[in-house]
Amino acid sequence: EFRRSIERNPASLDACGCYAVLLDFLGRFEEATANMEHALSVNPMASFAQQIYGSTLYIQRRYQEAVGRFQRALELEPENMFAREDLVASLILLGRVQEAITVAARPERPSALLAWSYAAAGRRSDAETMLRKMIANPGPDIYPIAVAYFQLGERDRGFEWLTKVFDAKDIYAAYARVS
């Protein structure tokens, strides 16, 4: 269906982006990458396309390239929360944890991404404090709670929260296979 939609309207960023996400979930990274290169050739100024392409690179563990895409997405649309979340994750995995903390702390609010950043920086107490705040009112931000617990070495708590991600049918549950 996505391919047919793209054939009918090659400029549809929604079709290209959603198809790339599906391809990522299926582990078909080369196709996802090619699809997003096409989408950006159609509209390089689309924050959504930059963010999805960054996610495709992230899943392939091409973190440095992904950082550039996420930063570009945020330049185009500063409130793109998916680009911000993925930028934080990429920075952590590149070992640039202080930079991740700075990005995650903006805007200043309880954040599981900030907890993950603190955990990666070895700031266990700060991470645990942030996690307590998140657990009191988790909202939609539950996948990074699981990741933060794994970063802290608390596997049982990590799997407990990962189970909640699956139970909630969170979009990030599909990424667990490739993340």
PyMOL commands that set and color helices and strands:
alter all, ss='L'
color gray80, all
select helices_A, chain A and resi 2-8+13-25+29-42+47-59+63-76+81-93+97-104+112-120+124-136+143-151+155-167+171-177
alter helices_A, ss='H'
color red, helices_A
deselect
rebuild
show_as cartoon
